[in-house]
Amino acid sequence: MAIDPQFHENRENVDEHEGHTVWGPVDEPEQLGIHGTHVAVDFDLCIADGACLEDCPVDVFEWVETPGHPESEEKADPVNEAQCIDCMLCVDVCPVDAIDVDAGRTA
């Protein structure tokens, strides 16, 4: 299952984290929602393989610890999503399709 590209219409804005929106539902530690809007990462799908961090030319992502989450205990957090240049490398390299980038979506 991949990230829902219509999450901003199908989910509720439930919080802010490191300057970006968190889209619910959130029920920590098992359910963490989607982080970001322009650059969105489904924390419930992310397995923390690091490909997006390695390939992003403008350092959009940083690791954040998520202890107790069933998929991985850290996630690629789009803390610098405003720097995104829409190259789509992160989307292309994510092995579980946990990332969606859409310049038309703004926070």
KOLGU-4560 file (N, C-alpha, C; in nm, 3 decimals, padded with zeros to 5 digits):
<recs>
<n_xx: 00.084 n_yy: -00.118 n_zz: 00.000 ca_xx: 00.000 ca_yy: 00.000 ca_zz: 00.000 c_xx: 00.090 c_yy: 00.125 c_zz: 00.000 mol: A seq: 1 type: MET>
<n_xx: 00.060 n_yy: 00.218 n_zz: -00.087 ca_xx: 00.138 ca_yy: 00.342 ca_zz: -00.099 c_xx: 00.067 c_yy: 00.456 c_zz: -00.026 mol: A seq: 2 type: ALA>
<n_xx: 00.141 n_yy: 00.564 n_zz: -00.007 ca_xx: 00.084 ca_yy: 00.685 ca_zz: 00.052 c_xx: -00.034 c_yy: 00.732 c_zz: -00.035 mol: A seq: 3 type: ILE>
<n_xx: -00.136 n_yy: 00.780 n_zz: 00.029 ca_xx: -00.254 ca_yy: 00.833 ca_zz: -00.040 c_xx: -00.221 c_yy: 00.972 c_zz: -00.094 mol: A seq: 4 type: ASP>
<n_xx: -00.215 n_yy: 00.992 n_zz: -00.226 ca_xx: -00.180 ca_yy: 01.123 ca_zz: -00.280 c_xx: -00.287 c_yy: 01.230 c_zz: -00.252 mol: A seq: 5 type: PRO>
<n_xx: -00.404 n_yy: 01.186 n_zz: -00.209 ca_xx: -00.513 ca_yy: 01.279 ca_zz: -00.175 c_xx: -00.529 c_yy: 01.292 c_zz: -00.023 mol: A seq: 6 type: GLN>
<n_xx: -00.422 n_yy: 01.260 n_zz: 00.051 ca_xx: -00.430 ca_yy: 01.262 ca_zz: 00.197 c_xx: -00.477 c_yy: 01.397 c_zz: 00.251 mol: A seq: 7 type: PHE>
<n_xx: -00.439 n_yy: 01.505 n_zz: 00.186 ca_xx: -00.475 ca_yy: 01.639 ca_zz: 00.234 c_xx: -00.626 c_yy: 01.664 c_zz: 00.224 mol: A seq: 8 type: HIS>
<n_xx: -00.694 n_yy: 01.585 n_zz: 00.143 ca_xx: -00.840 ca_yy: 01.592 ca_zz: 00.134 c_xx: -00.907 c_yy: 01.483 c_zz: 00.218 mol: A seq: 9 type: GLU>
<n_xx: -00.837 n_yy: 01.371 n_zz: 00.237 ca_xx: -00.896 ca_yy: 01.256 ca_zz: 00.305 c_xx: -00.861 c_yy: 01.246 c_zz: 00.454 mol: A seq: 10 type: ASN>
<n_xx: -00.768 n_yy: 01.329 n_zz: 00.499 ca_xx: -00.725 ca_yy: 01.323 ca_zz: 00.639 c_xx: -00.736 c_yy: 01.461 c_zz: 00.703 mol: A seq: 11 type: ARG>
<n_xx: -00.736 n_yy: 01.461 n_zz: 00.834 ca_xx: -00.747 ca_yy: 01.585 ca_zz: 00.909 c_xx: -00.610 c_yy: 01.632 c_zz: 00.956 mol: A seq: 12 type: GLU>
<n_xx: -00.587 n_yy: 01.763 n_zz: 00.949 ca_xx: -00.467 ca_yy: 01.825 ca_zz: 01.004 c_xx: -00.480 c_yy: 01.817 c_zz: 01.155 mol: A seq: 13 type: ASN>
<n_xx: -00.392 n_yy: 01.739 n_zz: 01.219 ca_xx: -00.407 ca_yy: 01.714 ca_zz: 01.362 c_xx: -00.297 c_yy: 01.776 c_zz: 01.449 mol: A seq: 14 type: VAL>
<n_xx: -00.186 n_yy: 01.819 n_zz: 01.386 ca_xx: -00.075 ca_yy: 01.868 ca_zz: 01.468 c_xx: 00.028 c_yy: 01.938 c_zz: 01.379 mol: A seq: 15 type: ASP>
<n_xx: 00.126 n_yy: 01.997 n_zz: 01.442 ca_xx: 00.244 ca_yy: 02.053 ca_zz: 01.376 c_xx: 00.366 c_yy: 01.984 c_zz: 01.436 mol: A seq: 16 type: GLU>
<n_xx: 00.467 n_yy: 01.960 n_zz: 01.354 ca_xx: 00.591 ca_yy: 01.898 ca_zz: 01.402 c_xx: 00.708 c_yy: 01.958 c_zz: 01.324 mol: A seq: 17 type: HIS>
<n_xx: 00.803 n_yy: 02.017 n_zz: 01.394 ca_xx: 00.922 ca_yy: 02.073 ca_zz: 01.330 c_xx: 00.889 c_yy: 02.163 c_zz: 01.211 mol: A seq: 18 type: GLU>
<n_xx: 00.780 n_yy: 02.241 n_zz: 01.223 ca_xx: 00.745 ca_yy: 02.336 ca_zz: 01.119 c_xx: 00.660 c_yy: 02.282 c_zz: 01.005 mol: A seq: 19 type: GLY>
<n_xx: 00.617 n_yy: 02.156 n_zz: 01.014 ca_xx: 00.530 ca_yy: 02.102 ca_zz: 00.909 c_xx: 00.405 c_yy: 02.040 c_zz: 00.970 mol: A seq: 20 type: HIS>
<n_xx: 00.306 n_yy: 02.021 n_zz: 00.885 ca_xx: 00.177 ca_yy: 01.968 ca_zz: 00.927 c_xx: 00.183 c_yy: 01.817 c_zz: 00.947 mol: A seq: 21 type: THR>
<n_xx: 00.107 n_yy: 01.769 n_zz: 01.044 ca_xx: 00.087 ca_yy: 01.625 ca_zz: 01.064 c_xx: -00.059 c_yy: 01.596 c_zz: 01.036 mol: A seq: 22 type: VAL>
<n_xx: -00.082 n_yy: 01.501 n_zz: 00.948 ca_xx: -00.215 ca_yy: 01.460 ca_zz: 00.906 c_xx: -00.250 c_yy: 01.328 c_zz: 00.973 mol: A seq: 23 type: TRP>
<n_xx: -00.361 n_yy: 01.324 n_zz: 01.044 ca_xx: -00.400 ca_yy: 01.208 ca_zz: 01.123 c_xx: -00.462 c_yy: 01.098 c_zz: 01.040 mol: A seq: 24 type: GLY>
<n_xx: -00.502 n_yy: 00.996 n_zz: 01.109 ca_xx: -00.505 ca_yy: 00.984 ca_zz: 01.254 c_xx: -00.368 c_yy: 00.951 c_zz: 01.313 mol: A seq: 25 type: PRO>
<n_xx: -00.351 n_yy: 00.992 n_zz: 01.438 ca_xx: -00.230 ca_yy: 00.963 ca_zz: 01.513 c_xx: -00.271 c_yy: 00.899 c_zz: 01.645 mol: A seq: 26 type: VAL>
<n_xx: -00.207 n_yy: 00.786 n_zz: 01.674 ca_xx: -00.226 ca_yy: 00.716 ca_zz: 01.800 c_xx: -00.091 c_yy: 00.653 c_zz: 01.835 mol: A seq: 27 type: ASP>
<n_xx: -00.006 n_yy: 00.736 n_zz: 01.897 ca_xx: 00.133 ca_yy: 00.695 ca_zz: 01.924 c_xx: 00.137 c_yy: 00.577 c_zz: 02.020 mol: A seq: 28 type: GLU>
<n_xx: 00.233 n_yy: 00.488 n_zz: 02.007 ca_xx: 00.343 ca_yy: 00.490 ca_zz: 01.910 c_xx: 00.312 c_yy: 00.413 c_zz: 01.782 mol: A seq: 29 type: PRO>
<n_xx: 00.197 n_yy: 00.345 n_zz: 01.774 ca_xx: 00.169 ca_yy: 00.259 ca_zz: 01.659 c_xx: 00.127 c_yy: 00.333 c_zz: 01.533 mol: A seq: 30 type: GLU>
<n_xx: 00.056 n_yy: 00.443 n_zz: 01.547 ca_xx: 00.004 ca_yy: 00.516 ca_zz: 01.431 c_xx: 00.054 c_yy: 00.660 c_zz: 01.439 mol: A seq: 31 type: GLN>
<n_xx: 00.132 n_yy: 00.701 n_zz: 01.337 ca_xx: 00.198 ca_yy: 00.832 ca_zz: 01.342 c_xx: 00.152 c_yy: 00.929 c_zz: 01.235 mol: A seq: 32 type: LEU>
<n_xx: 00.069 n_yy: 00.884 n_zz: 01.142 ca_xx: 00.014 ca_yy: 00.974 ca_zz: 01.041 c_xx: 00.112 c_yy: 01.011 c_zz: 00.930 mol: A seq: 33 type: GLY>
<n_xx: 00.075 n_yy: 01.113 n_zz: 00.857 ca_xx: 00.156 ca_yy: 01.164 ca_zz: 00.746 c_xx: 00.215 c_yy: 01.298 c_zz: 00.787 mol: A seq: 34 type: ILE>
<n_xx: 00.345 n_yy: 01.312 n_zz: 00.767 ca_xx: 00.416 ca_yy: 01.435 ca_zz: 00.802 c_xx: 00.450 c_yy: 01.511 c_zz: 00.675 mol: A seq: 35 type: HIS>
<n_xx: 00.416 n_yy: 01.641 n_zz: 00.674 ca_xx: 00.446 ca_yy: 01.727 ca_zz: 00.561 c_xx: 00.324 c_yy: 01.743 c_zz: 00.470 mol: A seq: 36 type: GLY>
<n_xx: 00.333 n_yy: 01.841 n_zz: 00.381 ca_xx: 00.225 ca_yy: 01.868 ca_zz: 00.286 c_xx: 00.280 c_yy: 01.869 c_zz: 00.144 mol: A seq: 37 type: THR>
<n_xx: 00.369 n_yy: 01.962 n_zz: 00.111 ca_xx: 00.434 ca_yy: 01.964 ca_zz: -00.020 c_xx: 00.515 c_yy: 01.835 c_zz: -00.036 mol: A seq: 38 type: HIS>
<n_xx: 00.597 n_yy: 01.805 n_zz: 00.063 ca_xx: 00.668 ca_yy: 01.678 ca_zz: 00.069 c_xx: 00.606 c_yy: 01.600 c_zz: 00.184 mol: A seq: 39 type: VAL>
<n_xx: 00.537 n_yy: 01.492 n_zz: 00.153 ca_xx: 00.464 ca_yy: 01.416 ca_zz: 00.254 c_xx: 00.524 c_yy: 01.278 c_zz: 00.272 mol: A seq: 40 type: ALA>
<n_xx: 00.545 n_yy: 01.239 n_zz: 00.398 ca_xx: 00.596 ca_yy: 01.107 ca_zz: 00.431 c_xx: 00.495 c_yy: 01.038 c_zz: 00.520 mol: A seq: 41 type: VAL>
<n_xx: 00.448 n_yy: 00.922 n_zz: 00.476 ca_xx: 00.358 ca_yy: 00.843 ca_zz: 00.558 c_xx: 00.444 c_yy: 00.767 c_zz: 00.659 mol: A seq: 42 type: ASP>
<n_xx: 00.444 n_yy: 00.817 n_zz: 00.782 ca_xx: 00.526 ca_yy: 00.756 ca_zz: 00.887 c_xx: 00.484 c_yy: 00.614 c_zz: 00.918 mol: A seq: 43 type: PHE>
<n_xx: 00.362 n_yy: 00.577 n_zz: 00.885 ca_xx: 00.316 ca_yy: 00.442 ca_zz: 00.913 c_xx: 00.365 c_yy: 00.342 c_zz: 00.808 mol: A seq: 44 type: ASP>
<n_xx: 00.412 n_yy: 00.391 n_zz: 00.695 ca_xx: 00.468 ca_yy: 00.306 ca_zz: 00.590 c_xx: 00.621 c_yy: 00.307 c_zz: 00.591 mol: A seq: 45 type: LEU>
<n_xx: 00.681 n_yy: 00.418 n_zz: 00.632 ca_xx: 00.827 ca_yy: 00.438 ca_zz: 00.627 c_xx: 00.900 c_yy: 00.329 c_zz: 00.704 mol: A seq: 46 type: CYS>
<n_xx: 01.000 n_yy: 00.267 n_zz: 00.637 ca_xx: 01.080 ca_yy: 00.162 ca_zz: 00.700 c_xx: 01.222 c_yy: 00.210 c_zz: 00.731 mol: A seq: 47 type: ILE>
<n_xx: 01.248 n_yy: 00.337 n_zz: 00.709 ca_xx: 01.376 ca_yy: 00.400 ca_zz: 00.746 c_xx: 01.496 c_yy: 00.336 c_zz: 00.677 mol: A seq: 48 type: ALA>
<n_xx: 01.485 n_yy: 00.311 n_zz: 00.548 ca_xx: 01.599 ca_yy: 00.256 ca_zz: 00.476 c_xx: 01.701 c_yy: 00.365 c_zz: 00.443 mol: A seq: 49 type: ASP>
<n_xx: 01.661 n_yy: 00.491 n_zz: 00.446 ca_xx: 01.754 ca_yy: 00.603 ca_zz: 00.428 c_xx: 01.778 c_yy: 00.648 c_zz: 00.285 mol: A seq: 50 type: GLY>
<n_xx: 01.716 n_yy: 00.585 n_zz: 00.188 ca_xx: 01.740 ca_yy: 00.621 ca_zz: 00.048 c_xx: 01.703 c_yy: 00.766 c_zz: 00.020 mol: A seq: 51 type: ALA>
<n_xx: 01.594 n_yy: 00.814 n_zz: 00.076 ca_xx: 01.553 ca_yy: 00.952 ca_zz: 00.050 c_xx: 01.653 c_yy: 01.051 c_zz: 00.110 mol: A seq: 52 type: CYS>
<n_xx: 01.705 n_yy: 01.022 n_zz: 00.228 ca_xx: 01.804 ca_yy: 01.110 ca_zz: 00.289 c_xx: 01.932 c_yy: 01.114 c_zz: 00.206 mol: A seq: 53 type: LEU>
<n_xx: 01.971 n_yy: 00.999 n_zz: 00.154 ca_xx: 02.094 ca_yy: 00.990 ca_zz: 00.075 c_xx: 02.081 c_yy: 01.060 c_zz: -00.060 mol: A seq: 54 type: GLU>
<n_xx: 01.964 n_yy: 01.049 n_zz: -00.124 ca_xx: 01.949 ca_yy: 01.099 ca_zz: -00.260 c_xx: 01.898 c_yy: 01.242 c_zz: -00.272 mol: A seq: 55 type: ASP>
<n_xx: 01.839 n_yy: 01.297 n_zz: -00.168 ca_xx: 01.784 ca_yy: 01.432 ca_zz: -00.177 c_xx: 01.896 c_yy: 01.535 c_zz: -00.192 mol: A seq: 56 type: CYS>
<n_xx: 01.895 n_yy: 01.610 n_zz: -00.303 ca_xx: 02.005 ca_yy: 01.706 ca_zz: -00.327 c_xx: 01.996 c_yy: 01.833 c_zz: -00.242 mol: A seq: 57 type: PRO>
<n_xx: 01.882 n_yy: 01.855 n_zz: -00.176 ca_xx: 01.867 ca_yy: 01.978 ca_zz: -00.097 c_xx: 01.837 c_yy: 01.950 c_zz: 00.050 mol: A seq: 58 type: VAL>
<n_xx: 01.861 n_yy: 01.829 n_zz: 00.096 ca_xx: 01.849 ca_yy: 01.791 ca_zz: 00.237 c_xx: 01.713 c_yy: 01.824 c_zz: 00.299 mol: A seq: 59 type: ASP>
<n_xx: 01.607 n_yy: 01.781 n_zz: 00.235 ca_xx: 01.472 ca_yy: 01.800 ca_zz: 00.287 c_xx: 01.450 c_yy: 01.718 c_zz: 00.415 mol: A seq: 60 type: VAL>
<n_xx: 01.510 n_yy: 01.600 n_zz: 00.422 ca_xx: 01.479 ca_yy: 01.504 ca_zz: 00.528 c_xx: 01.585 c_yy: 01.500 c_zz: 00.638 mol: A seq: 61 type: PHE>
<n_xx: 01.537 n_yy: 01.472 n_zz: 00.760 ca_xx: 01.623 ca_yy: 01.444 ca_zz: 00.875 c_xx: 01.562 c_yy: 01.327 c_zz: 00.949 mol: A seq: 62 type: GLU>
<n_xx: 01.647 n_yy: 01.251 n_zz: 01.016 ca_xx: 01.596 ca_yy: 01.139 ca_zz: 01.097 c_xx: 01.526 c_yy: 01.192 c_zz: 01.220 mol: A seq: 63 type: TRP>
<n_xx: 01.415 n_yy: 01.128 n_zz: 01.256 ca_xx: 01.346 ca_yy: 01.153 ca_zz: 01.382 c_xx: 01.319 c_yy: 01.018 c_zz: 01.445 mol: A seq: 64 type: VAL>
<n_xx: 01.340 n_yy: 01.009 n_zz: 01.575 ca_xx: 01.317 ca_yy: 00.882 ca_zz: 01.644 c_xx: 01.169 c_yy: 00.859 c_zz: 01.668 mol: A seq: 65 type: GLU>
<n_xx: 01.126 n_yy: 00.735 n_zz: 01.645 ca_xx: 00.987 ca_yy: 00.695 ca_zz: 01.665 c_xx: 00.983 c_yy: 00.562 c_zz: 01.741 mol: A seq: 66 type: THR>
<n_xx: 01.027 n_yy: 00.564 n_zz: 01.866 ca_xx: 01.034 ca_yy: 00.438 ca_zz: 01.942 c_xx: 00.897 c_yy: 00.372 c_zz: 01.955 mol: A seq: 67 type: PRO>
<n_xx: 00.897 n_yy: 00.242 n_zz: 01.935 ca_xx: 00.776 ca_yy: 00.163 ca_zz: 01.950 c_xx: 00.691 c_yy: 00.150 c_zz: 01.825 mol: A seq: 68 type: GLY>
<n_xx: 00.732 n_yy: 00.218 n_zz: 01.715 ca_xx: 00.653 ca_yy: 00.203 ca_zz: 01.592 c_xx: 00.685 c_yy: 00.067 c_zz: 01.530 mol: A seq: 69 type: HIS>
<n_xx: 00.582 n_yy: -00.005 n_zz: 01.483 ca_xx: 00.605 ca_yy: -00.142 ca_zz: 01.433 c_xx: 00.690 c_yy: -00.152 c_zz: 01.306 mol: A seq: 70 type: PRO>
<n_xx: 00.695 n_yy: -00.049 n_zz: 01.222 ca_xx: 00.773 ca_yy: -00.056 ca_zz: 01.098 c_xx: 00.920 c_yy: -00.022 c_zz: 01.118 mol: A seq: 71 type: GLU>
<n_xx: 00.948 n_yy: 00.082 n_zz: 01.199 ca_xx: 01.086 ca_yy: 00.121 ca_zz: 01.227 c_xx: 01.086 c_yy: 00.221 c_zz: 01.342 mol: A seq: 72 type: SER>
<n_xx: 01.197 n_yy: 00.229 n_zz: 01.411 ca_xx: 01.206 ca_yy: 00.317 ca_zz: 01.527 c_xx: 01.265 c_yy: 00.453 c_zz: 01.494 mol: A seq: 73 type: GLU>
<n_xx: 01.274 n_yy: 00.483 n_zz: 01.366 ca_xx: 01.307 ca_yy: 00.618 ca_zz: 01.320 c_xx: 01.241 c_yy: 00.638 c_zz: 01.184 mol: A seq: 74 type: GLU>
<n_xx: 01.223 n_yy: 00.765 n_zz: 01.149 ca_xx: 01.155 ca_yy: 00.799 ca_zz: 01.024 c_xx: 01.229 c_yy: 00.912 c_zz: 00.954 mol: A seq: 75 type: LYS>
<n_xx: 01.208 n_yy: 00.921 n_zz: 00.823 ca_xx: 01.263 ca_yy: 01.031 ca_zz: 00.742 c_xx: 01.162 c_yy: 01.145 c_zz: 00.748 mol: A seq: 76 type: ALA>
<n_xx: 01.194 n_yy: 01.246 n_zz: 00.827 ca_xx: 01.103 ca_yy: 01.357 ca_zz: 00.852 c_xx: 01.132 c_yy: 01.472 c_zz: 00.756 mol: A seq: 77 type: ASP>
<n_xx: 01.030 n_yy: 01.523 n_zz: 00.684 ca_xx: 01.053 ca_yy: 01.631 ca_zz: 00.587 c_xx: 01.060 c_yy: 01.768 c_zz: 00.654 mol: A seq: 78 type: PRO>
<n_xx: 01.155 n_yy: 01.785 n_zz: 00.745 ca_xx: 01.165 ca_yy: 01.908 ca_zz: 00.824 c_xx: 01.201 c_yy: 02.030 c_zz: 00.740 mol: A seq: 79 type: VAL>
<n_xx: 01.259 n_yy: 02.008 n_zz: 00.625 ca_xx: 01.298 ca_yy: 02.119 ca_zz: 00.537 c_xx: 01.221 c_yy: 02.114 c_zz: 00.406 mol: A seq: 80 type: ASN>
<n_xx: 01.092 n_yy: 02.083 n_zz: 00.413 ca_xx: 01.014 ca_yy: 02.065 ca_zz: 00.290 c_xx: 01.009 c_yy: 02.191 c_zz: 00.205 mol: A seq: 81 type: GLU>
<n_xx: 01.027 n_yy: 02.308 n_zz: 00.263 ca_xx: 01.028 ca_yy: 02.433 ca_zz: 00.186 c_xx: 01.145 c_yy: 02.440 c_zz: 00.089 mol: A seq: 82 type: ALA>
<n_xx: 01.250 n_yy: 02.362 n_zz: 00.115 ca_xx: 01.368 ca_yy: 02.359 ca_zz: 00.028 c_xx: 01.348 c_yy: 02.269 c_zz: -00.094 mol: A seq: 83 type: GLN>
<n_xx: 01.242 n_yy: 02.192 n_zz: -00.097 ca_xx: 01.220 ca_yy: 02.093 ca_zz: -00.203 c_xx: 01.219 c_yy: 02.159 c_zz: -00.341 mol: A seq: 84 type: CYS>
<n_xx: 01.289 n_yy: 02.096 n_zz: -00.436 ca_xx: 01.296 ca_yy: 02.145 ca_zz: -00.574 c_xx: 01.215 c_yy: 02.056 c_zz: -00.669 mol: A seq: 85 type: ILE>
<n_xx: 01.133 n_yy: 01.970 n_zz: -00.615 ca_xx: 01.044 ca_yy: 01.884 ca_zz: -00.692 c_xx: 01.116 c_yy: 01.794 c_zz: -00.793 mol: A seq: 86 type: ASP>
<n_xx: 01.232 n_yy: 01.746 n_zz: -00.755 ca_xx: 01.308 ca_yy: 01.658 ca_zz: -00.845 c_xx: 01.252 c_yy: 01.515 c_zz: -00.845 mol: A seq: 87 type: CYS>
<n_xx: 01.178 n_yy: 01.481 n_zz: -00.740 ca_xx: 01.111 ca_yy: 01.351 ca_zz: -00.726 c_xx: 01.206 c_yy: 01.234 c_zz: -00.698 mol: A seq: 88 type: MET>
<n_xx: 01.332 n_yy: 01.260 n_zz: -00.669 ca_xx: 01.424 ca_yy: 01.150 ca_zz: -00.639 c_xx: 01.378 c_yy: 01.070 c_zz: -00.518 mol: A seq: 89 type: LEU>
<n_xx: 01.329 n_yy: 01.139 n_zz: -00.416 ca_xx: 01.285 ca_yy: 01.068 ca_zz: -00.295 c_xx: 01.168 c_yy: 00.974 c_zz: -00.326 mol: A seq: 90 type: CYS>
<n_xx: 01.078 n_yy: 01.020 n_zz: -00.409 ca_xx: 00.963 ca_yy: 00.938 ca_zz: -00.448 c_xx: 01.011 c_yy: 00.816 c_zz: -00.525 mol: A seq: 91 type: VAL>
<n_xx: 01.105 n_yy: 00.837 n_zz: -00.614 ca_xx: 01.156 ca_yy: 00.728 ca_zz: -00.698 c_xx: 01.231 c_yy: 00.621 c_zz: -00.620 mol: A seq: 92 type: ASP>
<n_xx: 01.304 n_yy: 00.661 n_zz: -00.514 ca_xx: 01.388 ca_yy: 00.564 ca_zz: -00.442 c_xx: 01.320 c_yy: 00.499 c_zz: -00.322 mol: A seq: 93 type: VAL>
<n_xx: 01.206 n_yy: 00.550 n_zz: -00.280 ca_xx: 01.140 ca_yy: 00.493 ca_zz: -00.162 c_xx: 01.088 c_yy: 00.352 c_zz: -00.194 mol: A seq: 94 type: CYS>
<n_xx: 01.139 n_yy: 00.251 n_zz: -00.124 ca_xx: 01.101 ca_yy: 00.113 ca_zz: -00.157 c_xx: 00.958 c_yy: 00.077 c_zz: -00.118 mol: A seq: 95 type: PRO>
<n_xx: 00.896 n_yy: 00.156 n_zz: -00.031 ca_xx: 00.760 ca_yy: 00.124 ca_zz: 00.014 c_xx: 00.659 c_yy: 00.232 c_zz: -00.027 mol: A seq: 96 type: VAL>
<n_xx: 00.698 n_yy: 00.323 n_zz: -00.115 ca_xx: 00.609 ca_yy: 00.429 ca_zz: -00.165 c_xx: 00.546 c_yy: 00.509 c_zz: -00.052 mol: A seq: 97 type: ASP>
<n_xx: 00.629 n_yy: 00.546 n_zz: 00.046 ca_xx: 00.581 ca_yy: 00.622 ca_zz: 00.161 c_xx: 00.588 c_yy: 00.773 c_zz: 00.140 mol: A seq: 98 type: ALA>
<n_xx: 00.642 n_yy: 00.819 n_zz: 00.025 ca_xx: 00.663 ca_yy: 00.961 ca_zz: 00.001 c_xx: 00.583 c_yy: 01.007 c_zz: -00.120 mol: A seq: 99 type: ILE>
<n_xx: 00.524 n_yy: 01.126 n_zz: -00.108 ca_xx: 00.457 ca_yy: 01.189 ca_zz: -00.220 c_xx: 00.498 c_yy: 01.336 c_zz: -00.222 mol: A seq: 100 type: ASP>
<n_xx: 00.531 n_yy: 01.387 n_zz: -00.339 ca_xx: 00.569 ca_yy: 01.527 ca_zz: -00.357 c_xx: 00.474 c_yy: 01.589 c_zz: -00.457 mol: A seq: 101 type: VAL>
<n_xx: 00.417 n_yy: 01.704 n_zz: -00.420 ca_xx: 00.324 ca_yy: 01.775 ca_zz: -00.509 c_xx: 00.339 c_yy: 01.923 c_zz: -00.482 mol: A seq: 102 type: ASP>
<n_xx: 00.394 n_yy: 01.996 n_zz: -00.579 ca_xx: 00.416 ca_yy: 02.139 ca_zz: -00.563 c_xx: 00.284 c_yy: 02.216 c_zz: -00.550 mol: A seq: 103 type: ALA>
<n_xx: 00.174 n_yy: 02.157 n_zz: -00.594 ca_xx: 00.044 ca_yy: 02.221 ca_zz: -00.582 c_xx: -00.014 c_yy: 02.216 c_zz: -00.442 mol: A seq: 104 type: GLY>
<n_xx: 00.042 n_yy: 02.129 n_zz: -00.359 ca_xx: -00.002 ca_yy: 02.121 ca_zz: -00.218 c_xx: 00.086 c_yy: 02.210 c_zz: -00.135 mol: A seq: 105 type: ARG>
<n_xx: 00.028 n_yy: 02.298 n_zz: -00.061 ca_xx: 00.106 ca_yy: 02.383 ca_zz: 00.028 c_xx: 00.050 c_yy: 02.374 c_zz: 00.168 mol: A seq: 106 type: THR>
<n_xx: 00.137 n_yy: 02.396 n_zz: 00.262 ca_xx: 00.096 ca_yy: 02.388 ca_zz: 00.404 c_xx: 00.004 c_yy: 02.500 c_zz: 00.443 mol: A seq: 107 type: ALA>
</recs>
